[in-house]
Amino acid sequence: MTDMDSLIGATIRVDGNLLFRGGMRIDGKVFGNVVAEAGHASYLVIGENARIEGEVRCDHLVVNGEIKGSVISTALLEIQPKARIIGDVCYKVLEMHGGAQVLGQLTHRDSSGVEPLLVVSGA
C-alpha cells in the first residue's frame, strides 16, 4: 500500500486525536493519538520535520520525524535515519536505519510465535 489518502501539511497543527483509514502522511504537528481504524489496512508516514505527542498505532509505519509516546506497528515499522521515538515500541517486523534513535523499550509482537525479524541498515 503506497496511496496517501490524507496529508497533514508542514504548517498544520492538530490538537486532538486522529483516526484514519488507508494511507496518511504527517509533516506537521499532532498533539494527540494517531490511530488507524481497526479492520482496514493502514500506512502512515511521519515526515522528517513532523512531531507527534501521543500514541501512534497502525499496520505499516515509516518514521523520520519525532514521536513522543508509545508506538504500535502490527506489520512493518521502518525507523529512518532522522527518526526519534521517545516511548515504548511494539512491532512485528522492524527495519532501523543508522542514526535513528529510540528511547524506550522495543518489544516484538507476533501472534504466530515466530521469532522477530530485525533488519539493520548501515549508516
Phi and psi in radians as a Rosetta constraint file:
Dihedral C 1 N 2 CA 2 C 2 CIRCULARHARMONIC -2.334 0.35
Dihedral N 2 CA 2 C 2 N 3 CIRCULARHARMONIC -0.072 0.35
Dihedral C 2 N 3 CA 3 C 3 CIRCULARHARMONIC -1.249 0.35
Dihedral N 3 CA 3 C 3 N 4 CIRCULARHARMONIC 2.306 0.35
Dihedral C 3 N 4 CA 4 C 4 CIRCULARHARMONIC -1.740 0.35
Dihedral N 4 CA 4 C 4 N 5 CIRCULARHARMONIC 2.003 0.35
Dihedral C 4 N 5 CA 5 C 5 CIRCULARHARMONIC -1.495 0.35
Dihedral N 5 CA 5 C 5 N 6 CIRCULARHARMONIC -0.465 0.35
Dihedral C 5 N 6 CA 6 C 6 CIRCULARHARMONIC -2.445 0.35
Dihedral N 6 CA 6 C 6 N 7 CIRCULARHARMONIC 2.625 0.35
Dihedral C 6 N 7 CA 7 C 7 CIRCULARHARMONIC -2.420 0.35
Dihedral N 7 CA 7 C 7 N 8 CIRCULARHARMONIC 2.271 0.35
Dihedral C 7 N 8 CA 8 C 8 CIRCULARHARMONIC -1.838 0.35
Dihedral N 8 CA 8 C 8 N 9 CIRCULARHARMONIC 1.820 0.35
Dihedral C 8 N 9 CA 9 C 9 CIRCULARHARMONIC -1.197 0.35
Dihedral N 9 CA 9 C 9 N 10 CIRCULARHARMONIC 2.925 0.35
Dihedral C 9 N 10 CA 10 C 10 CIRCULARHARMONIC -1.055 0.35
Dihedral N 10 CA 10 C 10 N 11 CIRCULARHARMONIC -0.469 0.35
Dihedral C 10 N 11 CA 11 C 11 CIRCULARHARMONIC -1.661 0.35
Dihedral N 11 CA 11 C 11 N 12 CIRCULARHARMONIC 0.089 0.35
Dihedral C 11 N 12 CA 12 C 12 CIRCULARHARMONIC -1.689 0.35
Dihedral N 12 CA 12 C 12 N 13 CIRCULARHARMONIC 2.435 0.35
Dihedral C 12 N 13 CA 13 C 13 CIRCULARHARMONIC -2.171 0.35
Dihedral N 13 CA 13 C 13 N 14 CIRCULARHARMONIC 2.213 0.35
Dihedral C 13 N 14 CA 14 C 14 CIRCULARHARMONIC -1.966 0.35
Dihedral N 14 CA 14 C 14 N 15 CIRCULARHARMONIC 2.175 0.35
Dihedral C 14 N 15 CA 15 C 15 CIRCULARHARMONIC -1.896 0.35
Dihedral N 15 CA 15 C 15 N 16 CIRCULARHARMONIC 1.733 0.35
Dihedral C 15 N 16 CA 16 C 16 CIRCULARHARMONIC 2.487 0.35
Dihedral N 16 CA 16 C 16 N 17 CIRCULARHARMONIC 2.979 0.35
Dihedral C 16 N 17 CA 17 C 17 CIRCULARHARMONIC -1.374 0.35
Dihedral N 17 CA 17 C 17 N 18 CIRCULARHARMONIC 2.576 0.35
Dihedral C 17 N 18 CA 18 C 18 CIRCULARHARMONIC -2.046 0.35
Dihedral N 18 CA 18 C 18 N 19 CIRCULARHARMONIC 2.259 0.35
Dihedral C 18 N 19 CA 19 C 19 CIRCULARHARMONIC -2.012 0.35
Dihedral N 19 CA 19 C 19 N 20 CIRCULARHARMONIC 2.171 0.35
Dihedral C 19 N 20 CA 20 C 20 CIRCULARHARMONIC -2.314 0.35
Dihedral N 20 CA 20 C 20 N 21 CIRCULARHARMONIC 2.881 0.35
Dihedral C 20 N 21 CA 21 C 21 CIRCULARHARMONIC -2.348 0.35
Dihedral N 21 CA 21 C 21 N 22 CIRCULARHARMONIC 2.456 0.35
Dihedral C 21 N 22 CA 22 C 22 CIRCULARHARMONIC 1.461 0.35
Dihedral N 22 CA 22 C 22 N 23 CIRCULARHARMONIC -2.406 0.35
Dihedral C 22 N 23 CA 23 C 23 CIRCULARHARMONIC -1.804 0.35
Dihedral N 23 CA 23 C 23 N 24 CIRCULARHARMONIC 2.458 0.35
Dihedral C 23 N 24 CA 24 C 24 CIRCULARHARMONIC -2.494 0.35
Dihedral N 24 CA 24 C 24 N 25 CIRCULARHARMONIC 2.494 0.35
Dihedral C 24 N 25 CA 25 C 25 CIRCULARHARMONIC -2.131 0.35
Dihedral N 25 CA 25 C 25 N 26 CIRCULARHARMONIC 2.352 0.35
Dihedral C 25 N 26 CA 26 C 26 CIRCULARHARMONIC -2.080 0.35
Dihedral N 26 CA 26 C 26 N 27 CIRCULARHARMONIC 2.116 0.35
Dihedral C 26 N 27 CA 27 C 27 CIRCULARHARMONIC -2.014 0.35
Dihedral N 27 CA 27 C 27 N 28 CIRCULARHARMONIC -0.156 0.35
Dihedral C 27 N 28 CA 28 C 28 CIRCULARHARMONIC -1.740 0.35
Dihedral N 28 CA 28 C 28 N 29 CIRCULARHARMONIC -2.585 0.35
Dihedral C 28 N 29 CA 29 C 29 CIRCULARHARMONIC -2.085 0.35
Dihedral N 29 CA 29 C 29 N 30 CIRCULARHARMONIC 2.375 0.35
Dihedral C 29 N 30 CA 30 C 30 CIRCULARHARMONIC -2.237 0.35
Dihedral N 30 CA 30 C 30 N 31 CIRCULARHARMONIC 2.153 0.35
Dihedral C 30 N 31 CA 31 C 31 CIRCULARHARMONIC -1.907 0.35
Dihedral N 31 CA 31 C 31 N 32 CIRCULARHARMONIC 1.474 0.35
Dihedral C 31 N 32 CA 32 C 32 CIRCULARHARMONIC 2.814 0.35
Dihedral N 32 CA 32 C 32 N 33 CIRCULARHARMONIC 3.062 0.35
Dihedral C 32 N 33 CA 33 C 33 CIRCULARHARMONIC -1.354 0.35
Dihedral N 33 CA 33 C 33 N 34 CIRCULARHARMONIC 2.545 0.35
Dihedral C 33 N 34 CA 34 C 34 CIRCULARHARMONIC -2.105 0.35
Dihedral N 34 CA 34 C 34 N 35 CIRCULARHARMONIC 1.894 0.35
Dihedral C 34 N 35 CA 35 C 35 CIRCULARHARMONIC -2.288 0.35
Dihedral N 35 CA 35 C 35 N 36 CIRCULARHARMONIC 2.326 0.35
Dihedral C 35 N 36 CA 36 C 36 CIRCULARHARMONIC -1.389 0.35
Dihedral N 36 CA 36 C 36 N 37 CIRCULARHARMONIC 2.514 0.35
Dihedral C 36 N 37 CA 37 C 37 CIRCULARHARMONIC -1.147 0.35
Dihedral N 37 CA 37 C 37 N 38 CIRCULARHARMONIC 2.301 0.35
Dihedral C 37 N 38 CA 38 C 38 CIRCULARHARMONIC -1.117 0.35
Dihedral N 38 CA 38 C 38 N 39 CIRCULARHARMONIC 2.532 0.35
Dihedral C 38 N 39 CA 39 C 39 CIRCULARHARMONIC 1.514 0.35
Dihedral N 39 CA 39 C 39 N 40 CIRCULARHARMONIC 0.029 0.35
Dihedral C 39 N 40 CA 40 C 40 CIRCULARHARMONIC -2.244 0.35
Dihedral N 40 CA 40 C 40 N 41 CIRCULARHARMONIC 2.459 0.35
Dihedral C 40 N 41 CA 41 C 41 CIRCULARHARMONIC -1.083 0.35
Dihedral N 41 CA 41 C 41 N 42 CIRCULARHARMONIC 2.448 0.35
Dihedral C 41 N 42 CA 42 C 42 CIRCULARHARMONIC -2.411 0.35
Dihedral N 42 CA 42 C 42 N 43 CIRCULARHARMONIC 2.557 0.35
Dihedral C 42 N 43 CA 43 C 43 CIRCULARHARMONIC -2.459 0.35
Dihedral N 43 CA 43 C 43 N 44 CIRCULARHARMONIC 2.126 0.35
Dihedral C 43 N 44 CA 44 C 44 CIRCULARHARMONIC -2.229 0.35
Dihedral N 44 CA 44 C 44 N 45 CIRCULARHARMONIC 2.286 0.35
Dihedral C 44 N 45 CA 45 C 45 CIRCULARHARMONIC -2.030 0.35
Dihedral N 45 CA 45 C 45 N 46 CIRCULARHARMONIC 2.210 0.35
Dihedral C 45 N 46 CA 46 C 46 CIRCULARHARMONIC -1.836 0.35
Dihedral N 46 CA 46 C 46 N 47 CIRCULARHARMONIC 1.897 0.35
Dihedral C 46 N 47 CA 47 C 47 CIRCULARHARMONIC -1.174 0.35
Dihedral N 47 CA 47 C 47 N 48 CIRCULARHARMONIC 2.907 0.35
Dihedral C 47 N 48 CA 48 C 48 CIRCULARHARMONIC -0.970 0.35
Dihedral N 48 CA 48 C 48 N 49 CIRCULARHARMONIC -0.667 0.35
Dihedral C 48 N 49 CA 49 C 49 CIRCULARHARMONIC -1.729 0.35
Dihedral N 49 CA 49 C 49 N 50 CIRCULARHARMONIC 0.112 0.35
Dihedral C 49 N 50 CA 50 C 50 CIRCULARHARMONIC -1.364 0.35
Dihedral N 50 CA 50 C 50 N 51 CIRCULARHARMONIC 2.681 0.35
Dihedral C 50 N 51 CA 51 C 51 CIRCULARHARMONIC -2.465 0.35
Dihedral N 51 CA 51 C 51 N 52 CIRCULARHARMONIC 2.283 0.35
Dihedral C 51 N 52 CA 52 C 52 CIRCULARHARMONIC -2.183 0.35
Dihedral N 52 CA 52 C 52 N 53 CIRCULARHARMONIC 2.291 0.35
Dihedral C 52 N 53 CA 53 C 53 CIRCULARHARMONIC -2.045 0.35
Dihedral N 53 CA 53 C 53 N 54 CIRCULARHARMONIC 1.688 0.35
Dihedral C 53 N 54 CA 54 C 54 CIRCULARHARMONIC 2.723 0.35
Dihedral N 54 CA 54 C 54 N 55 CIRCULARHARMONIC 3.081 0.35
Dihedral C 54 N 55 CA 55 C 55 CIRCULARHARMONIC -1.284 0.35
Dihedral N 55 CA 55 C 55 N 56 CIRCULARHARMONIC 2.506 0.35
Dihedral C 55 N 56 CA 56 C 56 CIRCULARHARMONIC -2.137 0.35
Dihedral N 56 CA 56 C 56 N 57 CIRCULARHARMONIC 2.220 0.35
Dihedral C 56 N 57 CA 57 C 57 CIRCULARHARMONIC -2.478 0.35
Dihedral N 57 CA 57 C 57 N 58 CIRCULARHARMONIC 2.103 0.35
Dihedral C 57 N 58 CA 58 C 58 CIRCULARHARMONIC -2.883 0.35
Dihedral N 58 CA 58 C 58 N 59 CIRCULARHARMONIC -3.117 0.35
Dihedral C 58 N 59 CA 59 C 59 CIRCULARHARMONIC -1.328 0.35
Dihedral N 59 CA 59 C 59 N 60 CIRCULARHARMONIC -1.222 0.35
Dihedral C 59 N 60 CA 60 C 60 CIRCULARHARMONIC -1.886 0.35
Dihedral N 60 CA 60 C 60 N 61 CIRCULARHARMONIC 2.102 0.35
Dihedral C 60 N 61 CA 61 C 61 CIRCULARHARMONIC -2.182 0.35
Dihedral N 61 CA 61 C 61 N 62 CIRCULARHARMONIC 2.256 0.35
Dihedral C 61 N 62 CA 62 C 62 CIRCULARHARMONIC -2.037 0.35
Dihedral N 62 CA 62 C 62 N 63 CIRCULARHARMONIC 2.092 0.35
Dihedral C 62 N 63 CA 63 C 63 CIRCULARHARMONIC -2.043 0.35
Dihedral N 63 CA 63 C 63 N 64 CIRCULARHARMONIC 2.215 0.35
Dihedral C 63 N 64 CA 64 C 64 CIRCULARHARMONIC -2.321 0.35
Dihedral N 64 CA 64 C 64 N 65 CIRCULARHARMONIC 0.049 0.35
Dihedral C 64 N 65 CA 65 C 65 CIRCULARHARMONIC -1.957 0.35
Dihedral N 65 CA 65 C 65 N 66 CIRCULARHARMONIC -2.574 0.35
Dihedral C 65 N 66 CA 66 C 66 CIRCULARHARMONIC -2.058 0.35
Dihedral N 66 CA 66 C 66 N 67 CIRCULARHARMONIC 2.352 0.35
Dihedral C 66 N 67 CA 67 C 67 CIRCULARHARMONIC -2.201 0.35
Dihedral N 67 CA 67 C 67 N 68 CIRCULARHARMONIC 2.199 0.35
Dihedral C 67 N 68 CA 68 C 68 CIRCULARHARMONIC -1.954 0.35
Dihedral N 68 CA 68 C 68 N 69 CIRCULARHARMONIC 1.696 0.35
Dihedral C 68 N 69 CA 69 C 69 CIRCULARHARMONIC 2.657 0.35
Dihedral N 69 CA 69 C 69 N 70 CIRCULARHARMONIC 3.020 0.35
Dihedral C 69 N 70 CA 70 C 70 CIRCULARHARMONIC -1.277 0.35
Dihedral N 70 CA 70 C 70 N 71 CIRCULARHARMONIC 2.634 0.35
Dihedral C 70 N 71 CA 71 C 71 CIRCULARHARMONIC -2.215 0.35
Dihedral N 71 CA 71 C 71 N 72 CIRCULARHARMONIC 2.265 0.35
Dihedral C 71 N 72 CA 72 C 72 CIRCULARHARMONIC -2.269 0.35
Dihedral N 72 CA 72 C 72 N 73 CIRCULARHARMONIC 2.042 0.35
Dihedral C 72 N 73 CA 73 C 73 CIRCULARHARMONIC -2.070 0.35
Dihedral N 73 CA 73 C 73 N 74 CIRCULARHARMONIC 2.067 0.35
Dihedral C 73 N 74 CA 74 C 74 CIRCULARHARMONIC -1.509 0.35
Dihedral N 74 CA 74 C 74 N 75 CIRCULARHARMONIC -0.102 0.35
Dihedral C 74 N 75 CA 75 C 75 CIRCULARHARMONIC -2.232 0.35
Dihedral N 75 CA 75 C 75 N 76 CIRCULARHARMONIC -1.643 0.35
Dihedral C 75 N 76 CA 76 C 76 CIRCULARHARMONIC -2.035 0.35
Dihedral N 76 CA 76 C 76 N 77 CIRCULARHARMONIC 2.293 0.35
Dihedral C 76 N 77 CA 77 C 77 CIRCULARHARMONIC -1.987 0.35
Dihedral N 77 CA 77 C 77 N 78 CIRCULARHARMONIC 2.068 0.35
Dihedral C 77 N 78 CA 78 C 78 CIRCULARHARMONIC -1.908 0.35
Dihedral N 78 CA 78 C 78 N 79 CIRCULARHARMONIC 2.041 0.35
Dihedral C 78 N 79 CA 79 C 79 CIRCULARHARMONIC -1.863 0.35
Dihedral N 79 CA 79 C 79 N 80 CIRCULARHARMONIC 1.866 0.35
Dihedral C 79 N 80 CA 80 C 80 CIRCULARHARMONIC -1.479 0.35
Dihedral N 80 CA 80 C 80 N 81 CIRCULARHARMONIC 2.969 0.35
Dihedral C 80 N 81 CA 81 C 81 CIRCULARHARMONIC -0.958 0.35
Dihedral N 81 CA 81 C 81 N 82 CIRCULARHARMONIC -0.586 0.35
Dihedral C 81 N 82 CA 82 C 82 CIRCULARHARMONIC -1.715 0.35
Dihedral N 82 CA 82 C 82 N 83 CIRCULARHARMONIC 0.167 0.35
Dihedral C 82 N 83 CA 83 C 83 CIRCULARHARMONIC -1.269 0.35
Dihedral N 83 CA 83 C 83 N 84 CIRCULARHARMONIC 2.574 0.35
Dihedral C 83 N 84 CA 84 C 84 CIRCULARHARMONIC -2.473 0.35
Dihedral N 84 CA 84 C 84 N 85 CIRCULARHARMONIC 2.033 0.35
Dihedral C 84 N 85 CA 85 C 85 CIRCULARHARMONIC -2.028 0.35
Dihedral N 85 CA 85 C 85 N 86 CIRCULARHARMONIC 2.149 0.35
Dihedral C 85 N 86 CA 86 C 86 CIRCULARHARMONIC -1.973 0.35
Dihedral N 86 CA 86 C 86 N 87 CIRCULARHARMONIC 1.648 0.35
Dihedral C 86 N 87 CA 87 C 87 CIRCULARHARMONIC 2.676 0.35
Dihedral N 87 CA 87 C 87 N 88 CIRCULARHARMONIC 2.965 0.35
Dihedral C 87 N 88 CA 88 C 88 CIRCULARHARMONIC -1.336 0.35
Dihedral N 88 CA 88 C 88 N 89 CIRCULARHARMONIC 2.559 0.35
Dihedral C 88 N 89 CA 89 C 89 CIRCULARHARMONIC -2.202 0.35
Dihedral N 89 CA 89 C 89 N 90 CIRCULARHARMONIC 2.224 0.35
Dihedral C 89 N 90 CA 90 C 90 CIRCULARHARMONIC -1.995 0.35
Dihedral N 90 CA 90 C 90 N 91 CIRCULARHARMONIC 2.373 0.35
Dihedral C 90 N 91 CA 91 C 91 CIRCULARHARMONIC -2.578 0.35
Dihedral N 91 CA 91 C 91 N 92 CIRCULARHARMONIC 2.832 0.35
Dihedral C 91 N 92 CA 92 C 92 CIRCULARHARMONIC -1.746 0.35
Dihedral N 92 CA 92 C 92 N 93 CIRCULARHARMONIC -0.908 0.35
Dihedral C 92 N 93 CA 93 C 93 CIRCULARHARMONIC -2.223 0.35
Dihedral N 93 CA 93 C 93 N 94 CIRCULARHARMONIC 2.339 0.35
Dihedral C 93 N 94 CA 94 C 94 CIRCULARHARMONIC -2.135 0.35
Dihedral N 94 CA 94 C 94 N 95 CIRCULARHARMONIC 2.308 0.35
Dihedral C 94 N 95 CA 95 C 95 CIRCULARHARMONIC -2.180 0.35
Dihedral N 95 CA 95 C 95 N 96 CIRCULARHARMONIC 2.042 0.35
Dihedral C 95 N 96 CA 96 C 96 CIRCULARHARMONIC -2.154 0.35
Dihedral N 96 CA 96 C 96 N 97 CIRCULARHARMONIC 2.134 0.35
Dihedral C 96 N 97 CA 97 C 97 CIRCULARHARMONIC -1.532 0.35
Dihedral N 97 CA 97 C 97 N 98 CIRCULARHARMONIC 2.718 0.35
Dihedral C 97 N 98 CA 98 C 98 CIRCULARHARMONIC -1.043 0.35
Dihedral N 98 CA 98 C 98 N 99 CIRCULARHARMONIC 2.393 0.35
Dihedral C 98 N 99 CA 99 C 99 CIRCULARHARMONIC 1.729 0.35
Dihedral N 99 CA 99 C 99 N 100 CIRCULARHARMONIC -0.377 0.35
Dihedral C 99 N 100 CA 100 C 100 CIRCULARHARMONIC -1.191 0.35
Dihedral N 100 CA 100 C 100 N 101 CIRCULARHARMONIC 2.608 0.35
Dihedral C 100 N 101 CA 101 C 101 CIRCULARHARMONIC -2.193 0.35
Dihedral N 101 CA 101 C 101 N 102 CIRCULARHARMONIC 2.324 0.35
Dihedral C 101 N 102 CA 102 C 102 CIRCULARHARMONIC -2.249 0.35
Dihedral N 102 CA 102 C 102 N 103 CIRCULARHARMONIC 2.055 0.35
Dihedral C 102 N 103 CA 103 C 103 CIRCULARHARMONIC -1.909 0.35
Dihedral N 103 CA 103 C 103 N 104 CIRCULARHARMONIC 1.469 0.35
Dihedral C 103 N 104 CA 104 C 104 CIRCULARHARMONIC 2.931 0.35
Dihedral N 104 CA 104 C 104 N 105 CIRCULARHARMONIC -3.058 0.35
Dihedral C 104 N 105 CA 105 C 105 CIRCULARHARMONIC -1.615 0.35
Dihedral N 105 CA 105 C 105 N 106 CIRCULARHARMONIC 2.334 0.35
Dihedral C 105 N 106 CA 106 C 106 CIRCULARHARMONIC -1.690 0.35
Dihedral N 106 CA 106 C 106 N 107 CIRCULARHARMONIC 2.219 0.35
Dihedral C 106 N 107 CA 107 C 107 CIRCULARHARMONIC -2.288 0.35
Dihedral N 107 CA 107 C 107 N 108 CIRCULARHARMONIC 2.197 0.35
Dihedral C 107 N 108 CA 108 C 108 CIRCULARHARMONIC -1.429 0.35
Dihedral N 108 CA 108 C 108 N 109 CIRCULARHARMONIC 2.341 0.35
Dihedral C 108 N 109 CA 109 C 109 CIRCULARHARMONIC -2.264 0.35
Dihedral N 109 CA 109 C 109 N 110 CIRCULARHARMONIC 2.097 0.35
Dihedral C 109 N 110 CA 110 C 110 CIRCULARHARMONIC -2.685 0.35
Dihedral N 110 CA 110 C 110 N 111 CIRCULARHARMONIC 2.054 0.35
Dihedral C 110 N 111 CA 111 C 111 CIRCULARHARMONIC -1.150 0.35
Dihedral N 111 CA 111 C 111 N 112 CIRCULARHARMONIC -0.306 0.35
Dihedral C 111 N 112 CA 112 C 112 CIRCULARHARMONIC -1.388 0.35
Dihedral N 112 CA 112 C 112 N 113 CIRCULARHARMONIC -0.203 0.35
Dihedral C 112 N 113 CA 113 C 113 CIRCULARHARMONIC 1.442 0.35
Dihedral N 113 CA 113 C 113 N 114 CIRCULARHARMONIC 0.104 0.35
Dihedral C 113 N 114 CA 114 C 114 CIRCULARHARMONIC -1.281 0.35
Dihedral N 114 CA 114 C 114 N 115 CIRCULARHARMONIC 2.498 0.35
Dihedral C 114 N 115 CA 115 C 115 CIRCULARHARMONIC -1.098 0.35
Dihedral N 115 CA 115 C 115 N 116 CIRCULARHARMONIC 2.656 0.35
Dihedral C 115 N 116 CA 116 C 116 CIRCULARHARMONIC -1.156 0.35
Dihedral N 116 CA 116 C 116 N 117 CIRCULARHARMONIC 2.621 0.35
Dihedral C 116 N 117 CA 117 C 117 CIRCULARHARMONIC -1.854 0.35
Dihedral N 117 CA 117 C 117 N 118 CIRCULARHARMONIC 2.052 0.35
Dihedral C 117 N 118 CA 118 C 118 CIRCULARHARMONIC -2.050 0.35
Dihedral N 118 CA 118 C 118 N 119 CIRCULARHARMONIC 2.144 0.35
Dihedral C 118 N 119 CA 119 C 119 CIRCULARHARMONIC -2.009 0.35
Dihedral N 119 CA 119 C 119 N 120 CIRCULARHARMONIC 2.079 0.35
Dihedral C 119 N 120 CA 120 C 120 CIRCULARHARMONIC -1.939 0.35
Dihedral N 120 CA 120 C 120 N 121 CIRCULARHARMONIC 2.162 0.35
Dihedral C 120 N 121 CA 121 C 121 CIRCULARHARMONIC -1.656 0.35
Dihedral N 121 CA 121 C 121 N 122 CIRCULARHARMONIC 2.542 0.35
Dihedral C 121 N 122 CA 122 C 122 CIRCULARHARMONIC -1.235 0.35
Dihedral N 122 CA 122 C 122 N 123 CIRCULARHARMONIC 2.797 0.35
